Structure formats: C-alpha cells, structure tokens
Amino acid sequence: MNNEHSMVIYVVSDSIGETGELIAKASIKQFETSDFEIKRFPYTNTVKQLEPMFKEAAEDGNAIIFYTTVENGTREYIQKKAAELNIKTVDIMGEPLIQMEKILKKEPLREPGLIRRLDENYFKKVESVEFAVKYDDGKDPRGAKNADICLVGISRTSKTPLSMYLANKLYKVANIPLVPEVPVPSEVYEKDPRRVIGLIANPLKINAIREERLKALGLGSNASYANIDRIRQEIEYSKKVMEELGCIVIDVSNKAIEETAGIIIEHMEISFEE
C-alpha cells in the first residue's frame, strides 16, 4: 500500500457481518485515526470463498482480519492460512463461546446467522405493533383486509390490549368495534372467517368497566354507554354479527389477556397448519 501505516480491516462473516464491523469500528476509534479501510466479506463460509480474500489481504500488507464465523472447519482454515501469511486475526466469537461452553457444559450450535434471525424477529415485532396502533378501534377499516387477525366486539371487550399482546407474538392485528348504529365495514365480511375473532363478555362485567371508564373521564355513570340494558342490546347485536361472519366467539369475562391470546394463537395454528 502507498502509506505503510494505513490499515485494512477485513471483516469475514458467515452471516451479514454487522457484528464484526461494529467491533472493528469501535476498536479503531480508540486510535484516533481515519487512516483505515474496512472491507466486509459476508456469507463467507467455505474455503473457496476465503481464498481470494486472503490473496487480497496478503497484498495489502497492513491487514487484519476480524472474523465471526462459528463453523469449525472455516475457523480452522482462517487461523492456519493467516499464520502462514503472517496476517493478524481477531476471533470475535471464539473466546466467548469457549468460556460459555465451560459454564454451560454443552457445545454451542455453531449455526450461522442466529443473531440476524433474532433481529428479523425484532423488526417483525415492531412492524406488527405499528400495524396494531394504526388499525386500532376501527380507525381505518382497510386494516381488516391486510390483518393476520381481525378482532370484533363491543367496547370494553379487551380488543386493544389483545391486539398489542398478539402484535408482540408477531401477528398483525386490526380491531373493529361493533356498534348497533354503525354498519360493520365490508372488509370484515370479506375476510377469511378463520382470521376473524369475536369477543363477548358478561353485561355486568362490561357495565362495571364502562362505569370506571366514565369516572376516569369525569363523566356521570348515567350515560347510555354504561346503561345495562343498552349493553345487553349491544351484546345481542354483536352475537348476531359474529354468527353472520361465521367466526369463533370467545367470552373474555373471566379471562386474562394472556389466556384469551393463547386461545386465539392456538386457533390460528390449528386453522393454518401446513
């Protein structure tokens, strides 16, 4: 290379190489220099893929290899070839795996890309939560069309907390309130009935919850919202709609959110098992 003090950092990974690059950047920062280059070699897990990288590193001179490969054959080749060419290496995964193996008394999986798969789940979860917020409480009935699960029920049947709980289980959920005076969106009727979940509850239970809600809002409990006869009317209406939809119906009166969610997840897994 033109400058004998320049450094080229080779980041070799059997996945996308983000971990290796992050550690390489954090390390070089400690030397207050910008005289370096990082070359990333992702999805490199065979000797054939490694050969051109080593040829290039040997020509660079001031090269160092950061590698996060976990498969033993590839790791051994990197160590052997680097020693032959007198190239410095940093085995990012080696020492952590050795020490953890000693404590856990079991061998690591040595399976590439596990972190990336965890990251993918994280982003799916964020996407599902954003979906649940966007299509909460019938804000946009078009959400019912694209949802994995569409919850229907009258006010105070746990639709919103259930939507958020299921979103954390990677389901995209829309929830639609059923009100006698408001037509049910056509998107709900067009939905695969296996993806529609009807929620009902005991009128007295809903009455108590709604009264508390009115108190929290500083309103009197004599509003029709908390009237027991009105609630019974809403429940009967919702049962009629659910019958028309042909969906399963869950009574949430004495169930925790986790319990209801468990029933829904089991229903989805049975309904759509491959």
C-alpha positions in Angstrom: 0.0 0.0 0.0 1.1 3.6 -0.5 1.1 4.5 3.2 2.9 1.9 5.3 0.8 2.9 8.4 -2.6 2.5 6.7 -4.7 -0.4 7.9 -7.1 -2.5 6.0 -9.6 -4.4 8.2 -11.2 -7.4 6.7 -14.4 -8.4 8.3 -15.3 -12.0 7.5 -18.6 -13.5 8.5 -20.8 -16.5 7.7 -23.8 -14.1 8.1 -24.0 -10.4 7.1 -21.0 -9.3 9.1 -22.6 -6.4 11.1 -21.2 -7.6 14.5 -17.6 -7.9 13.2 -17.8 -4.5 11.5 -19.2 -2.8 14.6 -16.4 -4.2 16.8 -13.8 -3.3 14.3 -15.0 0.3 14.1 -15.3 0.5 17.9 -11.7 -0.7 18.2 -10.1 1.6 15.6 -11.9 4.6 17.2 -9.6 4.2 20.2 -6.6 5.1 18.0 -8.0 8.5 16.7 -7.1 7.7 13.1 -9.1 7.9 9.9 -6.3 6.1 8.0 -8.0 2.8 7.6 -10.4 0.9 5.4 -12.9 -1.8 6.2 -13.7 -4.5 3.7 -16.6 -6.7 4.5 -16.9 -10.3 3.3 -20.4 -11.5 4.3 -21.8 -15.0 3.8 -18.3 -16.4 3.6 -18.3 -20.0 4.9 -16.2 -22.1 2.5 -12.5 -22.3 1.9 -13.1 -21.4 -1.8 -14.8 -18.1 -0.8 -11.9 -17.3 1.6 -9.0 -17.8 -0.9 -9.5 -14.5 -2.8 -9.9 -12.6 0.4 -6.6 -14.0 1.7 -4.8 -13.2 -1.6 -6.1 -9.6 -1.3 -5.1 -9.3 2.4 -1.6 -10.6 1.7 -1.1 -7.9 -1.0 -2.4 -5.1 1.3 0.4 -5.6 3.8 -1.1 -3.9 6.9 -4.1 -6.1 7.0 -6.0 -7.5 10.0 -8.9 -10.0 9.8 -11.9 -9.8 12.2 -14.0 -12.9 11.8 -17.2 -14.0 13.4 -17.5 -17.4 11.7 -18.7 -20.2 14.0 -18.3 -23.3 11.9 -15.2 -25.1 13.0 -13.8 -26.1 9.5 -13.9 -22.5 8.3 -12.4 -21.1 11.5 -9.5 -23.6 11.4 -8.7 -22.6 7.8 -8.7 -18.9 8.7 -6.4 -19.5 11.6 -4.0 -21.7 9.6 -3.9 -19.6 6.5 -3.4 -16.3 8.4 -0.5 -17.9 10.3 1.1 -18.9 7.0 0.8 -15.4 5.6 1.7 -13.7 8.9 -1.7 -11.8 8.9 -3.1 -10.7 12.3 -6.5 -12.0 13.2 -9.2 -11.3 15.7 -11.5 -14.3 16.6 -14.6 -12.4 17.8 -16.8 -15.4 18.6 -14.0 -17.8 19.7 -13.3 -16.8 23.3 -17.0 -16.1 24.3 -18.1 -19.5 23.0 -15.2 -21.3 24.8 -15.9 -19.6 28.2 -19.7 -20.1 27.9 -19.2 -23.8 26.9 -17.2 -24.3 30.1 -20.0 -22.8 32.3 -23.0 -24.4 30.5 -21.3 -27.7 30.0 -22.7 -28.0 26.5 -21.4 -27.4 23.0 -22.6 -24.3 21.0 -24.8 -24.9 18.0 -22.3 -23.3 15.7 -25.1 -22.2 13.4 -24.5 -19.2 11.2 -26.9 -16.2 11.2 -28.7 -16.7 14.6 -28.3 -13.1 15.6 -29.7 -11.9 12.3 -32.7 -14.1 12.8 -33.3 -12.6 16.2 -33.0 -9.1 14.6 -35.5 -10.1 11.9 -38.0 -11.1 14.6 -37.4 -7.8 16.4 -38.3 -5.8 13.2 -41.3 -8.0 12.6 -42.5 -7.3 16.1 -42.0 -3.5 15.6 -44.0 -3.8 12.3 -46.8 -5.7 14.0 -47.1 -3.2 16.9 -47.2 -0.3 14.4 -49.9 -2.1 12.5 -52.0 -2.7 15.7 -51.7 1.0 16.6 -52.6 2.2 13.1 -55.7 0.0 12.9 -56.8 0.1 16.5 -60.5 0.7 17.2 -61.6 0.8 13.6 -59.5 3.9 12.8 -59.2 2.6 9.3 -61.3 -0.5 8.3 -59.0 -1.2 5.4 -56.6 -2.7 8.1 -59.0 -5.6 8.4 -58.2 -6.6 4.9 -54.4 -7.0 5.5 -54.5 -8.2 9.1 -53.5 -11.7 10.2 -56.2 -11.4 12.8 -59.3 -9.2 13.0 -60.9 -8.8 16.4 -64.5 -7.7 16.6 -66.5 -6.9 19.7 -68.3 -4.1 21.5 -66.5 -1.5 23.6 -64.6 -2.8 26.6 -64.1 -6.4 25.4 -60.3 -6.2 25.6 -59.7 -5.6 21.9 -56.9 -3.1 22.1 -54.8 -4.9 24.8 -55.3 -8.2 22.9 -54.1 -6.5 19.7 -50.9 -5.3 21.4 -50.3 -8.7 23.1 -50.7 -10.5 19.8 -48.6 -8.0 18.0 -45.7 -8.9 20.3 -46.3 -12.5 19.1 -45.7 -11.2 15.6 -49.4 -11.2 14.4 -50.7 -8.1 12.6 -54.0 -7.4 14.3 -56.8 -5.0 13.4 -59.7 -4.5 15.8 -63.2 -3.3 14.8 -65.7 -2.0 17.4 -69.3 -3.3 16.9 -71.9 -0.6 17.5 -75.6 -1.2 16.5 -75.9 2.2 14.8 -72.7 1.8 12.8 -72.5 -0.6 9.8 -69.8 -3.3 10.0 -67.1 -2.5 7.4 -67.4 -4.7 4.3 -63.7 -5.6 4.7 -64.7 -7.7 7.8 -67.3 -9.7 5.9 -64.9 -10.3 3.0 -62.2 -11.7 5.5 -61.5 -15.4 5.8 -63.7 -16.2 8.8 -60.9 -18.2 10.4 -59.0 -14.9 10.8 -61.9 -13.1 12.5 -62.2 -13.5 16.3 -65.4 -12.4 18.0 -65.1 -11.2 21.6 -68.1 -11.1 24.0 -68.4 -10.6 27.8 -70.9 -10.6 30.7 -73.1 -7.5 30.6 -72.4 -6.8 34.3 -68.7 -7.0 33.8 -68.8 -4.6 30.9 -71.1 -2.3 32.9 -68.6 -2.1 35.7 -65.7 -1.5 33.4 -67.6 1.2 31.5 -68.6 3.0 34.7 -65.0 3.1 35.8 -64.1 4.5 32.4 -66.7 7.2 32.7 -65.4 8.1 36.2 -61.9 8.4 34.8 -63.2 10.8 32.2 -65.0 12.8 34.8 -68.4 11.9 33.4 -71.5 10.6 35.2 -72.4 6.9 35.2 -75.9 7.5 33.9 -74.7 7.9 30.3 -76.2 5.3 27.9 -72.6 4.0 27.4 -72.8 2.3 30.8 -76.6 1.5 30.8 -77.1 -2.2 31.4 -80.0 -2.5 29.0 -78.0 -0.7 26.3 -75.1 -3.1 27.0 -77.3 -6.1 26.6 -78.6 -4.8 23.4 -75.0 -4.3 22.1 -74.0 -7.8 23.1 -77.0 -9.3 21.3 -76.2 -7.3 18.2 -72.6 -8.4 18.3 -73.6 -12.0 18.6 -75.8 -11.7 15.6 -72.9 -10.1 13.6 -70.5 -12.9 14.7 -73.0 -15.5 13.6 -73.2 -13.9 10.2 -69.4 -13.7 10.0 -69.1 -17.4 10.9 -66.2 -16.6 13.2 -65.2 -18.2 16.5 -66.5 -16.4 19.6 -64.6 -16.1 22.9 -66.1 -15.0 26.2 -63.5 -12.8 27.8 -65.4 -12.1 31.0 -63.1 -14.0 33.4 -60.1 -14.4 31.2 -56.7 -12.7 31.5 -55.4 -11.2 28.2 -52.7 -13.9 28.1 -55.4 -16.6 28.3 -57.5 -15.2 25.6 -54.5 -14.6 23.4 -53.4 -18.3 24.0 -56.8 -19.4 22.7 -56.5 -17.2 19.6 -53.0 -18.3 18.8 -53.9 -22.0 19.2 -56.9 -21.4 16.9 -54.7 -19.7 14.3 -52.1 -22.5 14.4 -54.7 -25.2 14.0 -56.5 -23.3 11.3 -53.5 -22.6 9.2 -51.2 -25.5 10.0 -49.3 -26.7 6.9 
